[in-house]
Amino acid sequence: MKSIKTFKILFVAALLLLPTWSFAKSQVKASMIIEHINAGKAVQYKDAEIVGDLNFTSIKDTTVDEKSQKERRRSKGSTLIYWSHVKSPVSFINCVFKGDVLAYVHDDDENETYNAIFYKDVDFQGCDFQGKSTFKYVKFKAKASFKNTKYSNEALFKYTKFSTDVSFSNSYFNRDANFKYTEFPESADYAKTTFRRLANFKYAEFPEGVTFEEAVFKGEALFKYTKFHEPLNFDGTVFDGDVNFKYTKIDGKSFTTYLLKRKDK
């Protein structure tokens, strides 16, 4: 009888521990991911904790930009550019990045810049970037998704070039979100996204439309010189900080003209 009671107690204790075991994230070294890319393997992780800095510019398939090389020969002060060719599909679902995620690195001492080119689909859906996230000058040749992502530090997408539609919906930017000069050739989605600090879309272009429906801008919303095209959706958008739409164009017309037309509808 005593052994049965003991078994019951142990069984209940095990059940209580199950949720902890079920939701614990497995740890993956960032260096292992780079090894997979170097081997030409697909990168697929779900509910994982990535430990260490994930530096996409450190892969073996890296080449010098010939134009910048010629410029360097003419002028030692010019920046030498390298391209890191990520030819594996990359998928991280509900992962936590404890270190930095680097697809752009600049070496001040050598005046060299390293940028990644992603040739296949890239998916960071539901990920938590706890370190730096640098995608400056990066080229996405296929589909890219950043839905439901969280950024503890600055999210750097300055000069980034997307090739298809891209989504940052339901994301949370705790620091500055930098999309200055970013190219969105197809539709972009920022619905229900929260920007706690500066949201910089200066000089960005949206030729196929964008939605900021129910997005929240707690800091400055900078859309100076931004070029919008319909469909454009700001329904339910909240601006708690300064808003700058100076020199903004919508289908080639001023933002004021766009607002007046919406008012007349």
C-alpha positions in Angstrom: 0.0 0.0 0.0 2.8 2.3 0.9 4.5 1.7 -2.5 1.3 2.6 -4.4 1.1 5.9 -2.5 4.7 6.6 -3.3 4.1 5.8 -7.0 1.1 8.2 -7.1 3.2 11.0 -5.5 6.0 10.5 -8.0 3.5 10.4 -10.9 1.8 13.6 -9.9 5.2 15.3 -9.4 6.2 14.2 -12.9 3.0 15.6 -14.4 3.7 19.0 -12.7 7.1 19.0 -14.3 5.9 18.2 -17.8 5.0 21.8 -18.8 8.5 22.9 -17.9 10.0 20.2 -20.1 7.6 20.7 -23.0 8.3 24.4 -23.3 12.0 24.5 -22.6 14.0 25.6 -25.7 16.8 23.5 -26.9 20.2 25.3 -27.2 22.0 25.6 -30.5 25.4 27.1 -31.0 25.5 29.8 -33.6 28.8 28.4 -34.9 27.0 25.1 -35.8 24.5 27.1 -38.0 27.4 28.6 -39.9 28.8 25.1 -40.4 25.5 24.0 -41.9 25.5 26.9 -44.3 29.1 26.2 -45.3 28.1 22.6 -46.0 25.2 23.7 -48.2 22.6 22.4 -45.7 19.2 24.0 -45.1 18.9 25.9 -41.8 15.7 24.9 -40.0 15.1 25.5 -36.3 12.0 25.8 -34.2 11.6 26.7 -30.5 15.4 26.9 -30.2 17.7 29.2 -28.2 20.6 30.3 -30.4 23.7 30.9 -28.3 26.6 33.1 -29.4 26.7 35.6 -32.2 25.2 34.4 -35.5 27.4 36.1 -38.1 26.2 35.4 -41.6 29.2 37.4 -43.0 31.6 34.8 -41.6 30.7 32.0 -44.1 33.2 30.7 -46.5 31.4 31.7 -49.7 32.4 35.4 -49.5 33.7 37.4 -52.4 35.0 40.9 -52.9 32.8 43.5 -54.7 34.8 44.3 -57.9 33.6 47.8 -58.2 34.7 48.7 -54.6 38.0 46.9 -55.3 38.7 49.1 -58.3 37.8 52.2 -56.1 40.2 51.0 -53.4 43.0 50.8 -56.0 42.3 54.4 -57.0 41.8 55.7 -53.5 43.0 54.0 -50.3 40.3 55.9 -48.4 37.4 54.2 -50.1 35.5 51.3 -48.5 36.2 47.8 -49.7 33.0 45.7 -49.8 32.6 42.0 -49.5 29.5 39.9 -50.2 28.7 36.7 -48.2 26.5 34.4 -50.3 24.0 32.5 -48.2 22.6 29.9 -50.6 20.8 27.8 -48.0 17.2 28.4 -47.0 17.0 29.9 -43.5 14.1 29.3 -41.2 14.0 30.1 -37.5 10.5 29.8 -36.0 9.9 31.0 -32.4 13.6 31.1 -31.7 15.5 33.3 -29.2 18.8 34.8 -30.3 20.8 35.4 -27.1 23.7 37.0 -29.1 23.9 39.3 -32.1 22.4 38.4 -35.5 24.8 40.0 -38.0 24.2 40.1 -41.8 26.2 43.4 -42.0 29.6 44.1 -40.4 31.8 47.1 -40.9 35.5 46.9 -39.9 36.6 50.4 -39.0 40.3 49.6 -38.8 40.5 48.1 -42.3 37.6 50.2 -43.7 35.9 47.1 -45.0 32.2 46.2 -45.1 30.8 42.7 -45.1 27.2 42.2 -46.3 25.1 39.0 -46.8 23.0 38.1 -49.8 20.2 35.5 -49.1 19.3 33.6 -52.2 16.5 31.5 -50.8 13.6 32.0 -48.4 14.4 33.5 -45.1 11.9 33.2 -42.2 12.4 34.6 -38.7 8.8 34.4 -37.7 8.1 34.7 -33.9 11.8 35.2 -33.1 13.2 37.3 -30.2 16.4 39.2 -31.1 18.0 40.0 -27.7 21.3 41.3 -29.1 22.0 43.4 -32.2 20.2 42.7 -35.5 22.0 44.2 -38.4 20.6 43.7 -42.0 22.0 46.9 -43.4 22.7 46.7 -47.2 21.5 43.1 -47.2 19.8 41.7 -50.2 17.0 39.2 -49.9 16.7 37.5 -53.3 13.7 35.4 -52.3 10.8 35.7 -49.7 11.5 37.1 -46.3 9.3 37.1 -43.2 9.8 38.9 -39.9 6.3 38.4 -38.5 5.8 38.5 -34.7 9.4 39.4 -34.1 10.8 41.3 -31.1 13.9 43.5 -31.0 15.6 44.4 -27.7 18.1 46.7 -29.5 18.2 48.7 -32.7 16.8 46.9 -35.7 19.0 48.0 -38.6 17.5 47.5 -42.0 19.0 50.6 -43.6 19.5 50.2 -47.4 18.1 46.7 -47.2 16.7 45.4 -50.5 13.8 43.0 -50.4 12.7 41.2 -53.6 9.1 40.1 -52.7 6.5 41.1 -50.2 7.7 41.2 -46.6 5.9 41.2 -43.3 6.8 42.7 -39.9 3.3 42.5 -38.6 2.7 42.1 -34.9 6.3 42.9 -34.2 7.8 44.9 -31.3 10.7 47.3 -31.7 12.0 48.2 -28.2 14.7 50.5 -29.6 15.1 52.4 -32.9 13.7 50.7 -36.1 15.8 51.9 -39.0 14.3 51.3 -42.4 15.9 54.4 -44.1 16.4 53.9 -47.8 15.0 50.4 -47.6 13.6 49.1 -50.9 10.2 47.3 -50.8 9.4 46.3 -54.5 6.2 44.5 -53.4 3.8 45.0 -50.5 5.0 45.5 -46.9 3.0 44.7 -43.8 3.5 46.5 -40.4 0.0 45.9 -39.1 -0.3 45.8 -35.3 3.4 46.5 -34.9 4.7 48.6 -32.0 7.6 51.1 -32.3 8.8 52.3 -28.9 11.5 54.6 -30.1 12.3 56.2 -33.5 10.7 54.5 -36.5 12.8 55.8 -39.4 11.3 55.3 -42.9 13.1 58.3 -44.4 13.6 57.8 -48.2 12.0 54.4 -48.1 9.9 53.4 -51.1 6.7 51.4 -51.2 5.7 51.0 -54.9 3.1 48.3 -54.3 1.6 49.6 -51.0 2.0 49.1 -47.3 -0.2 48.7 -44.3 0.4 50.2 -40.8 -3.1 49.3 -39.7 -3.4 49.5 -35.9 0.4 50.0 -35.6 1.5 52.0 -32.5 4.3 54.7 -32.8 5.3 55.6 -29.2 8.4 57.5 -30.4 9.0 59.7 -33.5 7.5 58.4 -36.7 9.8 59.7 -39.5 8.4 59.5 -43.0 10.3 62.4 -44.5 10.9 61.9 -48.3 9.1 58.6 -48.1 7.5 57.5 -51.4 4.1 55.7 -50.9 1.8 54.1 -53.4 -1.7 52.8 -53.0 -2.9 50.7 -51.3 -1.8 52.6 -48.2 -3.4 51.8 -44.9 -3.1 53.9 -41.7 -6.5 52.8 -40.3 -6.4 52.7 -36.5 -2.7 53.8 -36.3 -1.7 55.5 -33.1 0.9 58.2 -33.1 2.0 59.1 -29.5 5.2 60.9 -30.5 6.3 63.4 -33.2 5.2 62.7 -36.8 7.1 63.9 -39.8 5.6 63.5 -43.3 7.6 66.4 -44.8 8.2 66.0 -48.6 6.3 62.6 -48.4 4.7 61.6 -51.7 1.8 59.3 -52.4 1.4 58.2 -56.0 3.5 61.2 -56.8 1.3 63.7 -54.9 1.8 65.4 -51.6 0.7 63.7 -48.4 -1.7 66.7 -47.7 -3.5 66.0 -51.0 -3.9 62.3 -49.9 -5.4 63.3 -46.6 -7.8 65.7 -48.2 -9.0 63.1 -50.6 -9.6 60.6 -47.7 -11.5 63.3 -45.9 -13.8 63.8 -48.8 -14.7 60.1 -49.1 
